[in-house]
C-alpha cells in the first residue's frame, strides 16, 4: 500500500505536471526499480535482474495508464500491484527452476514491454495533456 501512495499518489502527479505520462512513467519506473535493489541477488538472481528492471519500467507505464484512466484514483493501483505479485511471484514463477526461470523472465518482461508500448502509443490516457489557461483574449 505504501509504495502506491508514494509512487502514484504523490510522485506521479508531480512528474506529470512537467513531463509527458510516458516520460514520467520511465523516470518513476527507474526510481521504483532502484527501490528493489536490496532484493537483487536475494529474491532476484543476477541473471534475471535486467528482465526484472524492464518489467518494472513497463509496469510503471501500465500503472500510469491505470492511474490516469481512473482519473487519479489510487484504489486500482494496490490491487493491480498485489495481483501482479500474487500471480507472478506467488504462483507462476515458483513453478520454474534454473534456465527455465530465466526464459520465463524474458517472456514476462517482453509481454510487459509490448503491453506498455501499446498503451503508451494508443491510449488517450497516456497522451500529454495541454495546459490551457483562460485569458481575457481567449474568452473573448
Order of alpha helices (4+ residues) and beta strands (2+ residues): alpha-alpha-alpha-alpha-alpha-alpha
